[in-house]
């Protein structure tokens, strides 16, 4: 599951070359994370894992690192 999530993030950022740096980053903005990437990541995560994020959860600051995204997806899967 983690590998799928990481692939989704790297693909949305269009940056597979810096995969290790992206994984360690505390702020994905360093790699071009913006509102368009945010939407791509959310849609792909919802489709891939059959989950849904509420409007309250749709805040870019909740998704600005791989670690935060992994934890949010895991928590969604655990509650389904």
Secondary structure, 3 states (H helix, E strand, C coil): CHHHHHHHHHHHHCCCCCHHHHHHCCCHHHHCCCHHHHHHHHHHHHHHHCCCCCHHHCCHHHHCCHHHHHHHHHHHHHHC
